[in-house]
Structures are given as structure tokens and as C-alpha cells.
Amino acid sequence: MSIAVSEQSKTVAFMKEIFSYMNSSDSTSSLLNSIHQSLQSVIYAENFFVVLLNNSKRYVTFPFYRDVKDAMSAESLNEVPLEDIFSTLTFYAIKKKKIVCLTKCQINELLKLNKVKILGTVPEQWLCFPLQHRDIFFGNIVVQSYRSEKEYCEQDIEILSYISGVIATAIFLFNKNIELTEALGEVKEYKDQLEVKIQQRTAELENTLSSLKQEMVKSKELEKQLKYEVFHDSLSKLYNRKYLVDQIEIAASRTDRHQSNVTVAFMDLDGFKAINDKYGHECGDHVLSITAERLQMSFRRHDIVARFGGDEFVALLTSDVSEKDLKNVFTRLITLISSPIIYKDKIISVGMSVGLASSNQKEVISKHLLVQADNALYQAKNDGKGCIKFFEEKIFI
């Protein structure tokens, strides 16, 4: 599942804010308070808390807790006897060390089976995400809703899954930085008496600083990966439908400055359903991947080629191309797409039909060009498939 562009932008901005908070916070609690404020701009998170494993003091601690329903606090939770904490829904999730998503009905079922106990009000929906840095698991973050058992959809869970990983890194590095600061204070105080220990600690601090730099690099790589996943189809590696639609809007806006033709080509595989039915979806996916590779080879670098859905593909050409040249380009493309595909010990062939539509009018490009190309494709299919049809009854093959 891909995250919507607007949601992706909020998520990337949120992740950048998290790392800025690492420099401005003076405690884990203040760091989490800042994270909570920003998190609410990305997703509903009025009910949010964090639980950490802590072997040096209590086994579990609650550095942050906010809830609109129950008048509990992190301080009061940290005074609850551990034997009571061990029977809670929170500790039930800690033992699983993975994402746990429960509705009120599912929680009530666990209560009936005496698998968990609830300290406060039973929520309508309860989501728990593990905090893990590399291979170190050290707690959970929880969001919950008292409003609806459908408060969080699959996309929300996907967003929170990404976010929980970044929050985990921030908490881990922030606590390491606190240790670093304390260690530097120790070095300054005892440097005259503990020369050997200073050398050892300095090496540890250098490693920690190196680790901090590496984590910052990884956060940039994660941002780049998120942007790629938002704009690309996971199977074909082509651009996805959302990106295509956005690019059509951009192309339409450019016509105010440059009166050049914009062309949309709507392409559909002929005989693809029969391949899926006969050889299975794994074979179908292989055919789609090979088709995508052939499409990428057939267009210029600045052309936009996208998987529109199923076995439908769309190309966006933003520079003037004559009808004759369009005919030549897509005639060669149909020949290439129709060439045999090897799957295991089978030789498979599919065809392709193409619908084309062009315009240099902003309103037409923005609102009608994609539909016109789709209508032309429909006509091409009706005319026997394996052909090119231009909108307004212009047949090339």
C-alpha cells in the first residue's frame, strides 16, 4: 500500500522535526512531549503513551502518557506495582515484540479469557508498535481511540509503523547522547586521576558520535525511500497512478507559458486475463514486470510512464510529437510488447492496444485528456485489439 502524497509530506516533515527535537530537549519526557505535539499533525494521537524497558530501575517505566478519557499520568503509572503492570494489555504487547492492533471486541475477548487486565477505560481501537533500534527492542508506543473501532485504517497503521521506527531511533540516540553528556562531565571532573579510564571512555564517545552520524544518514535514506514508494508501483517499478495524475496537472499548467501539445497514451494488454487464468498470478506478475521493462526502453527519459492499474499502462508525452511519429513509436512498441516472454519452461505472448489523445488546451489536458485516451483505447479494443486508435476516430493500424 502506498501512502498518499499529502500524508507522505506530513510524515517526512514530522521525521525531520523529531531529529530537531533531539537538540532542543533536555529530557526523554520533554522529547516525547514534543514528538506527541508533532505526531498529532500527522494522525489522530490525542491518546498516546510510551512504555520503556529499564533493567537498571523498574523493569518497565512510562516516560510519557496522555489520555483524554482517563485521568492517569506517567507518574501514577510508574507507581503501579509491577505485578499489576505484567497483566496489562501493554505488557501483553511487549511480550509479542511486534505490531498489535485490537478493537474493543477483541480486547473484551482477551478480558473474558483472563489473558489481560485493563487499568483504565477499554478503548474502541488500540494500536501498539514496538520500539526497536537495530536488533535492540526496548519498549512500545501506543495510540488508542475511544471514538471508533475504525479510527485507524491500514494506511494509518502503515504510517505509524514507519513513524515508530524513527521515534525508536530518536529515543535511543537521545538517551545515548545524555549518556555522552554525562560521560563528558565525568571526564572533565576526573581527568587528572583517571587517565586510563579517560582514554577508554573517549573511544566509546567517538563510537557513539560515529553512530549518531550514521543514524542521521540513515534517516535521509529513509526519507528518499519513502518518496520513492509514494510515487512508484511496487510490482512494475513504474510511476503509479497518483504520480501520473499530478504530472498531467503540471503539464496542463505549463500550457499557459508554452503552447505545445501534450499527449496521453492509454495502453492495455491483450490476452492478459487468459494468462492469469491459465498459469496463475505469479506468471501474470512476471508478464507485467517484463512489459514494464519494455515500456521503459521505448520512451524518452523525460516521458512519464506509469502503471495505471491491473494490466493498464499510461504514457504522458509533454513535447510536440506528430501523429506520424506517434504512429511509428507505438507501432514499434506493440511489436516489442508482443514478442515472446519466457516464464520457467513456457513461452508466453501478449498483445497491446493503444488509445491516444493530444491537446494544447489547459482545460482539456487537465480534465478530459486521460478520459479521451481511455475512450480511444476502448475503440481500439472493439476494432480487434492489437491496434492504435487516436481520439476522434483516427485509426493508424
C-alpha positions in Angstrom: 0.0 0.0 0.0 1.3 3.4 -0.9 1.0 6.5 1.4 -0.9 9.4 -0.1 1.3 12.3 -1.2 -0.1 14.8 1.3 0.3 12.2 4.1 3.8 11.4 2.9 4.8 15.1 3.1 3.4 15.4 6.6 5.3 12.2 7.6 8.6 13.4 6.1 8.2 16.8 7.9 7.4 15.0 11.1 10.5 12.8 10.9 12.7 15.9 10.3 11.1 17.6 13.4 11.9 14.6 15.5 15.6 14.9 14.9 15.5 18.6 15.6 13.9 17.9 19.0 16.9 15.9 19.9 18.9 19.1 20.1 16.3 21.2 21.9 15.0 18.7 24.6 16.5 18.4 28.0 14.9 15.1 29.0 13.3 12.0 27.5 9.9 13.3 28.8 10.3 16.7 27.0 11.5 14.9 23.9 8.4 12.7 23.9 6.1 15.7 24.6 7.5 17.5 21.5 7.1 14.3 19.4 3.5 13.9 20.6 2.6 17.5 19.6 4.0 17.0 16.1 2.5 13.5 15.7 -1.0 15.0 16.1 -0.4 16.9 12.8 0.1 13.6 11.0 -2.5 11.3 12.6 -5.1 11.2 15.4 -3.0 10.8 18.5 -4.7 12.5 21.4 -4.4 9.2 23.4 -0.7 8.4 23.2 1.8 6.8 25.6 5.3 5.3 25.7 6.5 2.4 27.8 10.2 1.5 28.0 12.1 -1.5 29.3 14.5 -0.4 32.0 16.7 -3.0 33.7 18.5 -0.5 35.9 15.4 0.7 37.9 12.0 -0.7 37.3 11.5 -3.4 34.6 9.1 -1.1 32.8 8.7 2.7 33.0 6.3 5.1 31.5 8.2 8.3 30.5 5.1 9.8 28.7 1.3 9.3 29.0 -1.6 11.4 27.6 -5.2 10.3 27.6 -8.4 12.2 27.1 -10.6 9.7 28.9 -8.7 8.5 32.0 -7.1 10.9 34.5 -3.9 8.9 34.8 -0.3 10.3 34.4 3.1 8.8 33.7 3.9 9.4 37.4 0.9 7.5 38.7 1.6 4.6 36.2 5.2 4.4 37.4 3.8 3.8 41.0 1.6 0.9 40.0 3.1 -2.4 41.3 5.0 -4.4 38.6 2.8 -7.5 39.2 -0.2 -5.4 38.1 1.6 -4.0 35.1 2.6 -7.5 34.0 -1.0 -8.4 33.5 -2.0 -5.4 31.4 -2.7 -5.2 27.7 0.5 -3.1 27.3 2.7 -5.9 28.7 0.8 -8.4 26.6 2.0 -6.5 23.5 5.6 -6.1 24.9 5.9 -9.9 25.1 4.9 -10.2 21.4 7.5 -7.7 20.2 5.5 -6.8 17.1 2.7 -4.6 16.0 -0.6 -5.3 17.8 -3.9 -3.9 16.6 -7.0 -4.6 18.5 -10.6 -3.5 18.5 -12.8 -3.2 21.6 -14.5 -6.6 20.8 -11.1 -8.2 20.6 -9.9 -6.7 23.9 -13.1 -7.8 25.6 -12.5 -11.3 24.4 -9.0 -11.2 25.9 -10.6 -10.0 29.2 -13.1 -12.8 29.2 -10.2 -15.3 28.7 -8.3 -13.6 31.6 -5.4 -13.0 29.3 -5.2 -9.3 30.2 -6.4 -6.7 32.6 -7.3 -3.1 31.8 -6.2 -0.3 34.2 -8.5 2.3 32.7 -11.3 2.6 30.1 -11.5 0.0 27.3 -10.8 1.9 24.1 -12.7 1.3 20.8 -9.4 0.7 19.0 -5.9 0.1 20.4 -2.7 0.1 18.4 0.8 -0.8 19.7 4.1 -0.5 17.8 7.4 -1.9 19.0 10.4 0.4 19.7 13.4 -1.2 18.2 16.8 0.2 17.2 18.7 -2.3 15.0 18.3 -5.5 17.0 17.6 -3.9 20.3 14.0 -4.0 21.4 13.3 -1.6 24.3 9.6 -0.7 24.5 6.4 0.2 22.8 4.4 3.3 21.7 0.6 3.1 21.9 -2.2 5.1 20.3 -5.8 4.5 21.1 -9.2 5.9 20.2 -12.4 6.0 22.3 -14.4 7.3 19.3 -14.5 4.4 16.8 -13.1 0.9 16.2 -12.3 2.1 12.7 -10.4 5.2 13.7 -7.2 3.9 12.1 -7.2 2.4 8.6 -4.5 0.3 7.1 -2.7 3.4 5.7 -2.7 4.9 9.2 -1.1 1.8 10.5 1.5 1.8 7.7 2.3 5.5 8.6 2.6 4.7 12.3 4.8 1.7 11.5 7.3 4.0 9.7 7.0 6.6 12.4 7.6 4.2 15.3 10.9 3.2 13.8 12.0 6.8 13.6 10.8 7.5 17.1 12.7 4.5 18.3 15.9 5.7 16.7 15.4 9.2 18.2 14.8 7.9 21.8 17.8 5.5 21.5 20.1 8.2 20.2 18.8 10.8 22.6 19.4 8.6 25.6 22.9 7.8 24.2 23.5 11.5 23.9 22.5 12.0 27.5 25.0 9.3 28.5 27.6 11.0 26.3 27.0 14.4 28.1 27.2 12.8 31.5 30.3 11.0 30.5 31.9 14.2 29.3 31.2 15.7 32.7 32.8 12.7 34.3 35.9 13.1 32.1 36.3 16.8 33.0 36.0 16.1 36.7 38.2 13.1 37.0 40.7 13.6 34.1 43.7 14.2 36.4 43.2 11.0 38.4 41.8 8.6 35.8 44.0 8.9 32.7 43.4 5.3 31.6 39.7 5.5 32.1 39.6 8.7 30.1 41.2 7.0 27.1 38.7 4.2 27.2 35.7 6.5 27.6 36.9 8.7 24.8 36.9 5.8 22.5 33.4 4.9 23.5 32.3 8.5 22.9 33.9 8.6 19.5 32.0 5.4 18.6 28.7 7.0 19.9 29.3 10.1 17.8 30.0 8.0 14.8 26.8 6.1 15.4 24.9 9.4 15.6 26.2 10.5 12.2 25.3 7.1 10.7 21.8 7.3 12.0 21.4 10.8 10.5 22.5 9.4 7.1 20.0 6.5 7.5 17.2 9.0 8.2 17.9 10.7 4.9 17.9 7.3 3.1 14.6 6.5 4.8 13.2 9.8 3.5 14.4 9.0 0.0 12.9 5.5 0.2 9.5 6.9 1.4 9.4 9.4 -1.6 10.2 6.5 -4.0 7.4 4.3 -2.6 4.9 7.1 -2.6 5.4 7.7 -6.4 6.1 4.2 -7.7 4.2 1.0 -8.3 5.8 -1.8 -6.2 5.5 -4.5 -8.8 6.4 -2.8 -12.1 8.7 -0.1 -10.6 7.0 2.4 -12.9 5.4 5.5 -11.7 2.0 5.0 -10.1 -1.5 6.4 -10.9 -1.3 9.2 -8.3 2.0 10.5 -9.7 0.7 10.4 -13.3 -2.4 12.4 -12.4 -0.2 15.0 -10.7 2.1 15.2 -13.7 -0.9 15.7 -16.0 -2.0 18.7 -13.9 1.6 20.1 -14.0 1.7 19.7 -17.8 -1.7 21.4 -18.1 -0.5 24.4 -16.1 2.6 24.8 -18.3 0.5 25.4 -21.4 -0.1 28.9 -20.1 3.6 29.6 -21.0 4.3 27.0 -23.7 1.6 26.2 -26.3 2.9 22.7 -27.0 0.9 19.6 -27.4 0.5 17.1 -24.6 -0.2 13.5 -25.5 -1.6 10.8 -23.3 -1.3 7.2 -24.4 -3.6 4.6 -22.7 -2.3 1.1 -23.1 -3.9 -2.2 -22.2 -2.5 -5.8 -22.6 -4.5 -8.1 -24.9 -5.0 -11.6 -23.6 -3.6 -11.0 -20.1 -6.6 -12.4 -18.3 -6.2 -15.7 -20.1 -2.6 -15.9 -19.0 -3.6 -15.3 -15.4 -6.3 -17.8 -15.5 -4.2 -20.5 -17.2 -0.8 -20.1 -15.5 -1.6 -18.2 -12.3 -0.9 -14.8 -10.8 2.8 -15.4 -10.3 3.1 -15.8 -14.1 0.9 -12.7 -14.6 3.2 -10.7 -12.3 6.2 -11.8 -14.4 4.5 -10.7 -17.6 3.7 -7.3 -16.1 7.3 -6.8 -14.9 8.7 -7.7 -18.4 6.1 -5.4 -20.0 7.2 -2.6 -17.7 10.8 -3.1 -18.7 9.9 -3.0 -22.4 7.9 0.2 -21.9 10.8 1.9 -20.1 13.1 1.1 -23.1 10.6 2.5 -25.6 10.2 6.0 -24.2 12.5 9.1 -23.7 13.9 9.8 -20.3 11.6 12.8 -19.7 8.4 10.9 -20.7 6.2 9.7 -17.8 5.4 6.0 -18.0 3.0 4.7 -15.3 1.1 1.6 -14.3 -2.5 2.8 -14.1 -3.9 -0.4 -12.6 -4.0 -4.1 -13.4 -2.7 -4.6 -16.9 -3.3 -0.9 -17.9 -0.4 1.5 -18.5 -0.3 5.2 -19.4 2.4 7.3 -21.0 2.5 11.1 -20.8 4.4 12.9 -23.6 4.9 16.6 -22.9 6.6 17.7 -26.1 5.2 18.1 -29.6 5.1 14.8 -31.5 3.4 14.5 -34.9 0.7 11.9 -35.5 3.0 10.2 -37.9 5.8 9.9 -35.3 3.3 8.7 -32.7 2.1 6.0 -35.1 5.7 4.9 -35.6 6.6 4.9 -31.9 3.5 2.9 -30.8 3.7 0.5 -33.8 7.2 -0.4 -32.7 6.0 -0.6 -29.1 3.2 -3.0 -30.0 5.7 -5.2 -31.8 8.1 -5.2 -28.8 5.3 -5.9 -26.3 4.1 -8.8 -28.5 7.5 -10.5 -28.6 7.7 -13.8 -26.6 8.1 -13.8 -22.9 9.9 -16.8 -21.2 8.4 -17.9 -17.9 10.0 -21.0 -16.5 9.7 -23.6 -19.3 6.8 -21.7 -21.1 6.8 -19.3 -23.9 4.1 -16.7 -23.4 2.8 -13.9 -25.6 0.5 -10.9 -25.0 -0.6 -8.1 -27.3 -1.3 -4.5 -26.7 -3.9 -2.0 -27.7 -3.3 1.8 -27.6 -5.6 4.8 -27.3 -4.1 8.2 -28.0 -5.3 11.7 -27.2 -3.5 15.1 -27.7 -4.2 18.7 -26.8 -2.5 22.0 -26.1 -5.5 23.4 -24.2 -5.1 23.6 -20.4 -8.8 22.7 -19.6 -8.8 19.7 -21.9 -5.4 18.4 -20.6 -6.4 18.8 -17.0 -10.0 17.4 -17.1 -10.5 15.4 -20.3 -7.3 14.1 -22.0 -7.0 11.0 -19.9 -10.6 10.1 -20.5 -10.3 10.8 -24.2 -7.3 8.4 -24.4 -9.3 5.8 -22.4 -12.2 6.1 -24.9 -9.8 5.7 -27.8 -8.4 2.6 -26.2 -12.0 1.2 -25.8 -12.5 1.8 -29.5 -9.2 0.1 -30.3 -10.3 -3.0 -28.3 -13.6 -3.1 -30.2 -11.8 -2.9 -33.5 -9.9 -6.1 -32.9 -7.2 -5.3 -30.4 -3.5 -5.0 -31.2 -4.0 -1.6 -32.8 -3.6 2.1 -32.3 -6.6 4.4 -32.1 -6.5 8.2 -31.9 -9.3 10.1 -30.2 -11.8 11.4 -32.9 -11.8 8.2 -35.0 -8.2 8.4 -36.3 -7.1 4.8 -36.9 -3.5 4.1 -37.6 -3.4 0.2 -37.8 
